[in-house]
């Protein structure tokens, strides 16, 4: 895999993550590699008691646009402080092996 930008979205709620990434995938040329989830710390007052992180790649401009669209969509359900987005413009070599690590298994659709 050629080195690409790495995008990460973390929100409360699996359905929020799916809605946000559905819109992001339609708005930008990105590829989702992994989805992970866990329960927030017991001291955290979460609106939805499940944290979901989506890891995806694409060209820098596509990843940045996807993150903007994902954040805008997630804001329909969550306050801004409950939404985390990060873009790493050039991930380190070997990082792609870690992207698919998570609790949610994704089926391959023949894409490299």
C-alpha positions, 0 to 999 in steps of 0.5 A: 500500500502506498503511503497515504494520510490516516484519518481517525474518527472517534464518537460515542455510539456505533450508529453515530459512527456508521452515519458519519462514515457513510456520509464521509465515504460518499463525500471523499475517496477514502478506504475504511480499514478498521473499526474498534469500540470500547466502553468509556471510563466509568467516570465519564458521563457519556451520552451513549456508553460506547466509544467507536473509533474508525480508521481510514486512509486516502489522499490528504485532501480526501481524508481532511474532507472526510473528517469535516463531513464526518464531524458535521454529521456526528454533530447532529447527534452529539455535542462537539466535545464528544467527537474526536477527529485526527489526520496524520498526513503521512503515516509511518511505514508499517502502520497499515498493518495496525489499521485493521486491528479492532473488534469489528471485522470488515469484509474485503471487497476486492480492493487492495 
